[in-house]
Amino acid sequence: MEEITSLSEFEYGALKEIGNIGIGNSAVSLSRLVNSLVCTKVIDTELGLIEDIPKIAGFSESPVMGTLIRIKEDLNGYILVFFPETSAESLYISLSGEEIEKNLTDPVKRSLKISLIEEVSHILAGTYVTSLAKFLKLNLSISIPYATYDMSDSIFNSVITEMGYIADFAFVLDAEFLIKEKRIKGNVLTLLDPKSLSCLLERINSMINQNA
């Protein structure tokens, strides 16, 4: 706990750089998906205690489109990608090219909407994890994404329950995407078990020693 709560400026800088690279690289894949230029940027990066994440990530009382993706191999944990309802609608319109009603009742269109959000989230998680693996020389893979429409707290708590309450901290990336003149905001949360988080910090610290 002491090691984790006293992250150095270099450690935070490394985590921020990994996030910037990962989200930045996703722009190429997203551009192919929407057949249009996509600009991406990380607005903020923060490491926080699990109990502080709802406040840090700005969880609201409105439903979100959330996607759960498992991290496997050298690290064990989850990536959660949250799109607020308005951003999810804008993202769907950008991807599908069709306007939709907010209260979507057609099960076919709802299924398509979820599938498209899953695809975008999978791209974001994939490029982020690939950047993490290359940057810190780790062997990592991710699972098939699962998207759901629910409250932020509900989705977040379900992952905590799945992990058996063994995650003490989470990384939060606040990202922004500009797609076809639509500004879309999202959160990318990374939850790792204590052993994986220690491994991550050890790799970063080894980089510090090599550059010393």
QUINORQUI-V250828 format. One record per backbone hydrogen bond with DSSP energy under -1.0 kcal/mol. CO is the residue of the C=O (numbers start at 1). NH is the residue of the N-H. E is the energy in kcal/mol with one decimal. If there is no record, write none. Layout:
co/nh/e
CO/NH/E
CO/NH/E
//
This chain:
co/nh/e
1/5/-2.4
8/12/-2.2
9/13/-2.4
10/14/-2.6
11/15/-2.3
12/16/-2.5
13/17/-2.5
14/18/-2.4
15/19/-2.0
16/20/-2.6
17/21/-2.6
18/22/-2.7
19/23/-2.7
20/24/-2.2
21/25/-2.8
22/26/-1.1
24/27/-1.3
26/30/-2.7
27/31/-2.3
28/32/-1.7
29/33/-1.7
30/34/-2.2
31/35/-1.3
31/36/-1.4
39/178/-2.8
41/176/-2.4
44/174/-2.7
46/172/-2.9
48/170/-2.1
49/52/-1.7
50/53/-1.0
52/56/-2.5
53/57/-3.4
54/59/-2.9
64/150/-1.9
65/83/-2.0
66/148/-2.9
67/81/-2.1
68/146/-1.7
69/79/-3.2
70/143/-1.8
71/77/-1.5
72/141/-1.3
76/193/-2.2
77/71/-2.8
78/191/-2.9
79/69/-2.2
80/189/-3.1
81/67/-2.1
82/187/-2.2
83/65/-2.7
84/88/-2.9
85/89/-2.2
86/90/-2.1
87/91/-2.6
88/92/-2.4
89/93/-2.4
90/94/-2.3
91/95/-2.1
92/96/-3.2
93/97/-2.3
102/104/-1.6
106/110/-2.7
107/111/-2.0
108/112/-2.0
109/113/-2.7
110/114/-2.3
111/115/-2.2
112/116/-2.4
113/117/-2.2
114/118/-2.5
115/119/-2.1
116/120/-2.2
117/121/-2.6
118/122/-2.6
119/123/-2.0
120/124/-2.4
121/125/-2.9
122/126/-2.6
123/127/-2.6
124/128/-2.1
125/129/-2.8
126/130/-2.3
127/131/-2.1
128/132/-2.2
129/133/-2.7
130/134/-2.4
131/135/-2.7
132/136/-2.1
133/138/-2.1
139/74/-2.8
141/72/-2.9
146/68/-2.9
148/66/-2.8
150/64/-3.3
151/155/-2.2
152/156/-2.7
153/157/-2.9
154/158/-1.7
155/159/-1.4
156/160/-2.0
157/161/-2.4
158/162/-2.0
159/163/-2.2
160/165/-2.7
161/164/-1.2
168/50/-2.5
170/48/-2.3
171/190/-2.3
172/46/-2.0
173/188/-2.5
174/43/-3.2
174/44/-1.1
175/186/-2.1
176/41/-1.8
177/184/-3.4
178/39/-1.8
179/182/-2.0
182/179/-2.5
184/177/-3.2
186/175/-2.7
187/82/-2.7
188/173/-2.4
189/80/-2.8
190/171/-2.4
191/78/-2.4
193/197/-2.4
194/198/-2.3
195/199/-2.0
196/200/-2.4
197/201/-2.3
198/202/-2.4
199/203/-2.1
200/204/-2.0
201/205/-2.7
202/206/-2.1
203/207/-1.4
204/208/-1.6
205/209/-2.3
206/210/-2.0
207/211/-1.8
//
